[in-house]
Amino acid sequence: MRLPVADLVRQGVRALVENQLLQVDAQILALHGKYQVSSVAEMEQRYRDGTLEESETWRDLQQLDHLEFERDRLQGLLEALA
C-alpha cells in the first residue's frame, strides 16, 4: 500500500510536532516539580504571597511562561493537522 505524498508529509509533520510537544511538556513538568506549582499563574501567586523568592527564580518563571506558550502553540498545530 502506497501513501500519497501529502499524507506522508502530514504524518511526518505530525510526528515532529508531537515529539516537540513531549519535550516541552517534560520541561514544564520539571519546573512545576521544582517549585511545586501547576502553572505560571500559581508561581506568580507565590511571589505575591511571599512564599517564593523572586530574585532566585525569575528566569525559571520566564522560561515556564515561554514553555506554556509553546505548548499551547504546538497543541494548536496538532489540532490543525487532525
Secondary structure by P-SEA (a helix, b strand, c coil): ccccaaaaaaaaaaaaaaaaaaaaaaaaaaaaaaaccccaaaaaaaaaaccccccccaaaaaaaaaaaaaaaaaaaaaaaac
